[in-house]
Amino acid sequence: MDRRDTGQTLPLMGAGTEFLVREVEALPDDALREPCALPGWTRAHLVAHLARNAEALTRLATWARTGVETPMYPDREARAAEIESSSKAPVDALRRELRSTARDLDAALAALDDTTWQTTVRSALGRPLPATEVPWMRIREVWLHAVDLDAGAVLDDIPSEVVDALLDDATAMLSARDGCPSAVLAPTDREQRWQLGEPDGPVAVSGPAAAVVGWLIGRTDGADLTATGAPLPTPPPWL
């Protein structure tokens, strides 16, 4: 999947949103106040984060359309405070916001044309990117956080093309970091191989692609993977 090809990414973004909303809607109200798979967060925190993320990405789409700079968030502290405050909302309000902010993002992206899709905006970390990457940014959020909700969705539920794009994304990002270990990632259900860190390292990591990406981005400990040549390394934090 080309993460800048909106013909590919927009349908996967929509499918991920539908999948996520179904997971949230199926939860009893009390379950939203219980912990999710992310340390220190309840499921309500996660739903609040997803709603605020949709708003932040809508700001990027608005920036691309109007040319007026509208960053995703004022700063990390404001983002964290907004999520914490939103997580305390009644569960019905959380569910409504999850749906309504996703619809607003859809509408903001639909308003872009061939020219405005190419506008350079910035991620929350300040990385410049074309607006065509905004759907990919949302794909990562909705599919991975549907699993992080810890309500029954698993990594194997993520579409194969999203798994492969996550491997592309994470290996490139992590390999640029100081201290990144070297390993060849060789999923048993893919012909493609991914390089983590510097080439010619001693380790080859194999297992299903979804399990490889789960370990790579810190969702699992890699117990279901096989490392040959050396012990399974520990990748740096991803996002």
matplotlib code that plots the C-alpha trace (Angstrom):
import matplotlib.pyplot as plt

x = [0.0, 1.2, 0.4, 0.2, -2.3, -5.7, -7.4, -6.0, -5.9, -9.4, -11.3, -9.0, -9.5, -13.3, -13.2, -11.1, -13.5, -16.4, -14.6, -13.6, -17.1, -18.6, -16.1, -16.9, -20.7, -20.6, -19.1, -21.4, -21.2, -19.3, -16.6, -15.6, -14.4, -12.2, -8.5, -7.6, -4.3, -2.4, -0.7, -2.5, -5.5, -9.1, -11.1, -12.8, -9.3, -8.7, -12.1, -11.5, -8.1, -9.5, -12.1, -9.5, -7.3, -10.0, -10.4, -6.6, -6.5, -9.5, -7.4, -4.6, -7.2, -8.5, -4.9, -4.4, -7.6, -7.3, -3.6, -4.0, -1.7, -3.8, -1.5, -2.9, -2.4, -1.0, 1.5, 1.8, 0.5, -2.6, -3.2, -2.9, -5.1, -7.8, -7.8, -8.0, -10.9, -12.8, -12.4, -14.6, -17.6, -20.7, -20.3, -23.1, -21.3, -18.0, -19.7, -21.4, -18.1, -16.3, -18.8, -19.3, -15.6, -15.0, -17.7, -16.2, -12.8, -14.4, -16.1, -12.8, -10.9, -13.6, -13.3, -9.7, -8.9, -5.8, -4.0, -4.8, -4.1, -0.4, -0.2, 2.5, 1.3, 3.0, 2.5, 2.2, 5.9, 6.6, 7.4, 6.5, 4.2, 1.7, -1.9, -2.2, -0.6, -3.4, -5.6, -2.7, -2.2, -5.8, -5.5, -2.8, -5.0, -8.3, -6.9, -4.3, -6.5, -9.3, -6.9, -5.7, -9.3, -8.8, -12.4, -11.9, -10.1, -6.7, -3.8, -4.9, -8.0, -5.9, -6.0, -2.9, -2.1, -2.2, 0.1, 2.6, 2.4, 2.9, 6.0, 7.2, 6.5, 7.9, 11.1, 12.0, 11.2, 12.9, 16.0, 16.7, 16.9, 20.1, 20.7, 18.2, 19.1, 19.8, 17.5, 15.9, 12.2, 11.0, 7.3, 6.3, 3.2, 5.0, 7.6, 8.9, 11.6, 12.0, 15.3, 15.4, 18.5, 21.8, 22.0, 24.1, 23.1, 23.0, 19.3, 16.4, 13.0, 10.2, 6.5, 3.2, 3.3, 0.7, 2.8, 6.0, 4.4, 2.9, 6.3, 7.9, 5.6, 5.5, 2.1, 3.5, 6.7, 7.5, 7.0, 5.2, 8.2, 11.3, 14.7, 17.7, 21.3, 20.9, 18.3, 15.2, 16.2, 14.1, 13.1, 13.1, 9.7, 7.8, 5.3]
y = [0.0, 3.5, 5.6, 8.7, 7.2, 8.3, 5.9, 3.2, 4.8, 6.4, 3.1, 1.5, 4.5, 4.1, 0.4, 0.9, 3.5, 1.2, -1.6, 0.6, 2.0, -1.5, -2.5, 0.5, 0.2, -3.5, -2.6, -2.2, 1.2, 0.1, -1.6, 1.8, 2.8, -0.3, -0.4, -0.8, -2.4, 0.9, 1.5, 4.1, 4.5, 3.3, 2.5, 5.9, 7.6, 5.7, 6.7, 10.3, 10.2, 8.9, 11.6, 14.3, 12.8, 13.0, 16.7, 17.2, 15.6, 17.7, 20.7, 19.4, 19.0, 22.5, 23.8, 22.0, 23.4, 27.0, 27.5, 28.8, 27.0, 25.1, 22.6, 19.4, 20.4, 23.5, 21.3, 17.9, 19.1, 20.6, 17.4, 15.2, 17.6, 17.5, 13.7, 13.5, 15.9, 14.2, 10.8, 11.9, 12.6, 10.4, 7.3, 8.2, 11.5, 9.6, 7.3, 10.2, 12.1, 9.1, 9.0, 12.7, 13.6, 10.8, 12.1, 15.6, 14.3, 12.5, 15.7, 17.7, 15.2, 15.1, 18.9, 18.5, 18.5, 17.4, 20.6, 20.9, 17.3, 18.1, 21.0, 20.5, 20.3, 19.0, 16.1, 16.5, 16.0, 18.7, 16.4, 18.0, 15.8, 16.2, 16.2, 12.9, 11.2, 12.3, 9.3, 7.0, 8.7, 7.9, 4.4, 3.7, 5.2, 3.4, -0.1, -0.3, 1.3, -1.1, -3.8, -1.6, -1.3, -4.9, -5.8, -8.8, -7.4, -8.8, -8.0, -10.6, -8.5, -5.7, -5.9, -7.4, -4.2, -2.2, -4.6, -4.4, -0.6, -0.6, -2.7, -0.2, 2.7, 1.3, -0.1, 3.1, 5.2, 3.0, 2.4, 6.1, 6.1, 5.8, 2.4, 0.6, -3.1, -4.8, -7.5, -8.9, -9.3, -12.3, -12.9, -16.5, -15.4, -12.8, -13.1, -9.6, -9.0, -5.9, -4.5, -3.1, -1.0, -1.5, -4.3, -7.5, -8.0, -11.5, -11.7, -12.9, -12.6, -14.8, -15.4, -14.2, -10.7, -9.4, -10.9, -9.3, -5.9, -6.3, -6.9, -4.2, -1.5, -2.6, -4.3, -7.8, -9.2, -11.3, -14.6, -16.0, -15.2, -17.0, -15.4, -17.1, -16.1, -14.2, -13.6, -11.5, -7.8, -5.1, -2.3, 1.3, 2.9, 3.6, 6.5]
z = [0.0, -0.9, 2.2, 0.0, -2.4, -1.1, -3.5, -1.3, 2.1, 2.3, 2.0, 4.6, 6.9, 6.5, 7.2, 10.3, 11.6, 11.1, 12.8, 15.8, 16.2, 16.3, 19.0, 21.1, 20.6, 21.7, 25.1, 28.1, 29.6, 32.7, 30.5, 29.1, 32.6, 32.8, 31.7, 28.1, 26.9, 27.1, 30.4, 32.6, 30.4, 30.6, 27.5, 28.0, 27.7, 24.5, 23.0, 24.0, 22.4, 19.2, 19.1, 19.8, 17.1, 14.5, 15.4, 15.2, 11.7, 10.7, 11.5, 9.2, 6.4, 7.0, 6.9, 3.6, 2.1, 3.3, 3.6, 7.1, 9.5, 12.1, 14.0, 15.4, 19.0, 20.8, 22.7, 24.3, 27.7, 26.2, 24.2, 27.4, 29.4, 26.7, 26.6, 30.4, 30.6, 27.7, 29.3, 32.1, 29.9, 30.1, 28.0, 25.6, 24.9, 24.3, 21.8, 20.0, 19.8, 18.4, 15.5, 15.0, 14.9, 12.4, 10.2, 10.4, 9.4, 6.4, 5.3, 5.7, 3.6, 1.0, 0.5, -0.7, -4.4, -6.4, -5.5, -1.8, -1.2, -1.9, 0.7, 3.2, 6.8, 10.0, 12.3, 16.0, 16.3, 13.7, 10.8, 7.4, 5.3, 2.4, 3.3, 1.4, 4.5, 6.8, 6.0, 6.7, 10.1, 10.9, 9.7, 12.2, 15.0, 14.3, 13.5, 16.2, 18.9, 18.1, 19.3, 22.2, 23.4, 24.6, 23.8, 21.6, 18.5, 17.8, 15.5, 13.0, 12.4, 10.8, 7.0, 5.5, 3.5, 6.7, 8.5, 5.6, 5.6, 9.4, 8.9, 6.2, 8.5, 11.8, 10.3, 8.6, 11.7, 14.2, 12.1, 12.2, 16.0, 18.0, 19.4, 17.1, 16.9, 13.6, 12.4, 9.3, 9.7, 7.7, 8.2, 7.4, 5.5, 3.3, 0.6, 1.4, 4.0, 6.1, 7.4, 11.0, 11.8, 9.9, 7.4, 7.9, 11.5, 12.9, 13.8, 11.7, 13.2, 11.8, 12.6, 11.2, 9.9, 12.3, 15.2, 13.9, 13.7, 17.2, 18.6, 16.5, 17.7, 21.3, 21.5, 22.3, 23.8, 20.8, 22.6, 19.6, 17.2, 16.4, 16.4, 14.7, 14.9, 18.2, 20.9, 20.0, 20.3, 21.8, 19.3, 20.5, 21.2, 18.0, 18.6]

ax = plt.figure().add_subplot(projection="3d")
ax.plot(x, y, z, "-o")
ax.set_aspect("equal")
plt.show()
